[in-house]
Amino acid sequence: MARDDGESIALFEPLMVAEGSPRRGTLNDLALELAEKSAAFRASLPESIATALADLVRSMNCYYSNLIEGHNTHPIDIERALAGDYSADPKKRDLQLEAKAHITVQKWIDEGGLEEPPTAPAMIAELHRRFCELLPEDLLFVENPKTGERLPVVPGAFRTHYVEVGRHVPVSPGAVRRFLGRMHQAYARAGRTEAILAAACAHHRLLWVHPFLDGNGRVARLMSYAMLRRALDTRGLWSVARGLARREKDYKAHLEACDGPRRGDMDGRGNLSEAALASFTEFFLRACIDQVEFMGSLMQADRLRDRIMIWTEEEMRAGALPPKSDIVLKAILYRGVLERGEVDDMLGMSDRAARRITSALLKAGAIRSESTRAPLYLAFPAKFAERWMPGLFPER
């Protein structure tokens, strides 16, 4: 049984930036701004486009979350892994499997898999279990830097060893459940504004507890993603992970600062610095707002159509797509969905010739369909992201 040293729960208080904090007004304003911009972005997208975009955002979130951990698996390689196409290089293959695991867990979140609030200890353990049980064996070990001992990472199991994370010494292994229980108590009943702020505060406090031997960063980002999805009904159309990865040094510096003790009588009433927690929360919320604005700019209908149509014309000129493919794509872009039976009449072609065009677009990955008779929708494959949605991923 894991040893509990009896540490006081007060060690990681405060869990929220108090209403009386001089920074709380700014944080409330940012939470409101984020809620308004997220809702406006969600409302601007037709349902069919939103569904396709959510698939791409899972790859984006996975790429940037793993990148923060030093694991660089390009989204095109992630997309190949999802199709069962793995690298012959064992290390690259392991990272592809890691990426696939992350996407599988996020899809589970998006489909309503969480039976309790994301901060519930059972759900935190479930996020870890679902992620780690899909990892290759080589990624399920950590090495003790002092002894060189290799310790197995058990999916969904809270650590039974003492750990050090930089200069921070997390609580004893037996205390993990007590501290997670207090976290859940503090965040589960938050009102809407508090729920948005809690996505940032809980992010650090989970990392402070460090409940698992490995995988804490990915679990914390998935937990915060799920918290924001609930609080803002984001539909998975954007993710803070890209914003955190683009400012990785600032992100990690803020997290480290939050480990610091209270800085005198004007710094809240808890053991840890409330000012540092407020600074991280502001950084986190601004990163969220930046990502909503960025995704909104990419998805502006007229600009998105122009980029896709320019790409289509180039593909037709190169012989990669048959003539009139642009007509089909343009119709889907304007309508959101196109029935297969409409394609031949729209093109003025035989059914067989029309099928040749839709088959080419499906094979290219530009459009998607549930079956050979189902309607046609736009797809957002990672391999086209550089042209269709520039800046979403780094260039290959």
N, C-alpha and C positions, 0 to 999 in steps of 0.2 A: 504493500500500500504506500502511495506517495506521501512523503512527510510534509506536514503542515506546521510551520514555525509559529503560527498564531499571529501573523502580522495584522495590524489594525486596518480595517477597511478604509479608514480616514487617510491612508497613505496616498491614494490616488484621487482624493477630492481636491478641487471641485470637479464634478463631472459635466457641468454646464457653466457657461458664462452667465453670471447672475444678472437678474433684471436691474440691479442697482449699479452694475459695472459701468464706468464711463464709456466703454466701447460698445455697450449693448445696443444703443440707438443705431449706430452705423451697421451693426450686424443685422438688426431687424430690417433696415432699409435694403440691405443686400439680399436678404432672404426674400423680401417682397419683389425686388427687381428680378431675381432668378425665377420666382414663381410665374410672374407675368410673361417674361420672355420665353420660358419653356412652354407655357400654355399657347402662346401665339405661334411658336414654331410648330408645335404639334398640330394646331388647327389649320396651318397653311398647307399641310400635306394630304393628298388623297390617300385613302386607306391602303390601296394597292401599292402606292409608292412607299408609304410608311413601312409596310411589311417587308419590302425588299431592302429598304435602308436599315432596318433593325438587324437583318442578317449580316450586313456589312459592318455595322457598328460592333457586333460581337467579335468579329475578327480584329477590328481596330482596338477595342478595349483589351482583348487578349494580347495583341502585339505590344501595346504600350505598357501594360501591367507587367508582362514578363521582361520587357526591356529595362524597367526600373530595377529588376533583380539581376540584370547583367546578361539576360538570355535574349539574344537577338535572332528571332525567327521571322523572316520577311513575310508579310501577308500573302504573297503569291505562294510561298512554300506552305503556309498554313492552309490555303485553299486546296493545294494539292493533297495535303494530309487528309482533309475532309473528304476528298474523293478517293482515298485509299492509295495515293501515289506517294510513297515514302522515299527519302534519300537512301542511297547505298551506304553513305557514311553513317556509322552507328551513332555518333554524337549528334549529327544533324537530325537523324531519325528520332532520337530521344526527345529533342527539342520540338519536333513536329508533333510527337505524341503528347507532350506537355501542353502545347498550344491547343490541340484538339480537346484535351481534358478541360481546359479553361473555358472553351467555347461551349462544351457540353453542359457545364455547370451553369453558365450564364443563361443558356437556353432553358434550362430547368427553372431558373429564377423567373425568366420572362413568361414561362407557361404556367406560373402560379404554383410552383413546387413547394415554396416555403409555407408550412402549415402554421407557423407561429411568426411573430415579428422577427426581423433579421437579427436583433440583438439577443434573442433567447439563447441561452447556452447550448441547448439541443440543436438549434439551427446553425450556430457557429460551428459546432462539431460536425454537423451534416454537410456544410459547405466544404470543410476540410476533407471529410471522408469521400465525398463525391469527386473532388478534385484529385486527391492522392491515390485513390484506388485505380485510377486510369493511367497513372504514371508508370513508366518503365522502372524496373528494379533499381537500375543505376542511379535514379534520381530520388530514391527513397532511403537515403542514408545521409547523415551529417557527421562531420568529423570534429571531435573535441580539440580545439586549437592548443590546449595545454598538454593533453595526454596522447593525442593522435588516435584515440579510440574512435572507431566507426560505430555510430549509434543508429539503429533502424528507426525510420519514421513510420509510425503506425497510423493508417488513414482513420481520421475521426477521433483519435485518442489524444487526450490532453497529456502533456509531458509529465514524466515521472522523474526527471532530472533537474538539477539546478542549472541555470544558464546565465551567461553574461552577454549583453548586446552592446558593444562599444563600451562606454562608461556606465551604462545602465545595468543594474542588477535586478531583474524581475523578481516577483514574489516566489516563495517556495512552491514546489510543484503541487503539494497538497492544498495550497491556498487558492489555486487557480479557480476552482468552482465557486468559492465564496466571492471572489472579486468579480467574476463574470455575472453571478447572481445579482450583485449590487449594481453593476452596469445596466443590466436588463431592467431592474426596478426603476432606475433613474430615467431611462430613455423610452420605455414602452408606452407610457401614457402621455407623452408630450403632445401639446397642441400643434397646429400646422406650422407656425413659425418655429417653435421649439424643435419640431421634427426635422426641419431643414437644417437648423443649427446642429442638431444631434448627429447628423450624418458625418459632420466634421469632427465633433468632439469625441464621438464613439470610435472614430477611426484611430485617433491617437491612443485613447485609453485601452483599446484592445491590444494595440502594439505594446503598450506599457506592461500589460499583464503577460504578453508573449505566451499564449496558452499552449502552443505546439512547438515541437522541436524544430520544425521547418514549415514553410508555407504561410507564415503569419501575414506577410505583406499582401499576398494574393487574396487571402481570406478577408483581410481588412478592407481591401478595395472592392471585393465582391459584396461584402456586407454593406458598405457605404453606397454602392451602386443600387443594391436592393432597397436600402432606406430611402434614397432619393426617388427611386421608381415608385415607391408607395406614397411618399409625401407629395410628389409633384405629378404623378401619373405620366411619367416621361415616355412610356411605351418603348423604352429602350432605344430612343432615337438619337441620343447623345450620351457621352460618358466623360467623366472628369479625368479618367486615366491619361488621356492624351495631354491634357493641360498639366498634370502633375509630372509626366515624363519630360515634357518640354522645358520644365523648370525643376529638374530633378535635384540639383544642388540646393535650391531654395526649399524645396519640399522636405528634403532630409534634414536641412538645418532647422526648419520650423519644428519638425518632429523631435529633434534632439533638445531644442529649447524648451519644449513642453515637458521634458523629463525633469526640468530644473525646479528647485524649491521656491516657495513663496518669497517675494522680494520686499519684505517689510509690511507695515500696517496698511498701506494703500493698495496691496496686491491681493485682494480677496480675503477669504477666511479659511481656505483649505490648506493642505500641506504643500501642494504643487502650485506653481505660478498661474494665477488666473489671467494675467496679462499675456503670458506666452500662449495660453490656450486661445485667448481672444485673437491674437495675431495669426495663429494657425487657422482658426476658423475663418477669418477674413481672407486669408490667402486661398483657402479651399473654395470659398464661395465665389471669389473673383475668378478662379480657374474654371469653375462651373459656368459662370456667365460668359466667359470668353469662349468656351466650347459651344454653348448654345448659339452665340452670335456667329461663330465660325461655321457651324453646320447650317445655320440659316442662310448665310451668304452662299454656300455651296449649292443649296437646294432651291435658290431663286429660280422659278420655273423657266423664265425666258432664257436666262444664262445657261441653265442646265440643258435645255433643249438645244441651244446653239452649239454647246460643246459636243453633245452626243451626235448631232446631225453632221458637224464637221468631221468627226471621227468616222461616221458611217459613209460619207462621201469618199473619204480617203480609202476606206476598206473596199468600196465598190470599184474605185479606179484601179486599185492594186489586184483586183480579181479575188479578193478574200471573201467578199460577199457578192451575191448576184444582184443585177440591176433591179431597181424598185424596192430594195430592202429598206431604203430611207422612208418610203411611203408607209410601210408597216410600222416602223419604229416611231415615226411622227404621229401616227394615229394612236398608238399606245401612250405616247407621252402626253397627248392632249386629252385623251379619254380616261387614261388610267388602266383600262382593260379593253381587250379586243376579242370578240367571239371569232372562232376559227371560220365559221360559215360566212363571215363578212369579208374575208380576205380576198377571195377570188373576184367577187363583184367590185370591191374597192379598187383592185388592180386591173380589172378588165382582162383577166387571164383565166385559163382553165383551172379546174380544181387541182390538177396534178402539178401545173406550173406554180400555182400559189403555194402548194405544200412544199415545193422545193425551196422557196424563199423562207418560209417559216422554219423549215428544218435547218437551214443554214444559220439562221439567227439563234435558234435553240442550241445548235452545236457550238456556236461561237460563245454562248453564255450571255448574250445581250438581252435575251428574254427568257422567261420561264413559264412552265405550264405543269399542272398536276398530272395530266395524262394526255394521250394522243387526241382526245376530243375536248379537253377542258380549255377554258379561255386562256389568252396569252397576256402576260404581265411583264413589266420591265424588271430586269434583274440588275444588280450592282456588283458584278464580280470584281474581286480585288485586282485582277490582272488589267482591268481597264481604269482603275481608280486614278492613275497618274494623268490620264486624258479627261476622264469624265468629272473627277472630283479632285483637282490638283491641290496638293498640300495636305491631304488626308493622311497619306503615308509618305515616308521618305522614298526617293527614287531607288529603283533596284540597283 
